[in-house]
Amino acid sequence: MLVKYLGAVANHWYAIVVGLGLVLLDFAERALGTWWVVPKWLRLTSAAIGFTAAQFLAYSDLHRARLSEKKELLRKIEELSTRPYDQAQLETWSIRRSAVWMESPWT
């Protein structure tokens, strides 16, 4: 489960930092016709913010998956659980039982 979580964090981090941050930086550089050298502190800060957001998104995905799994299991439990008889079933059963008892050759 830890490996799955870390993989989800890595996927979200890559999508945030590379898919959003670097694409926007490249678009701005091309639109303005300049080349920006990003300071190291800004790169580390953006990586940390991206990592934090990626962890939140991975946790959110994991939480939603657990909730849907729980709902599915509860639905299956409800489907397989026995329910008490209603009044019509009890009356039918008592009529059949008395009819069988009356027709029994052992009486």
Buried (B, 14 or more C-beta within 10 A) or exposed (E): EEEEBEEBBEBBBEBBBEEEBEEEEEEEEEEEEEEEEEEEEEEEEBBEEBBEBBBEBBBEBBEEEEEEEEEEEEEEEEEEEEEEEEEEEEEEEEEEEEEEEEEEEEE
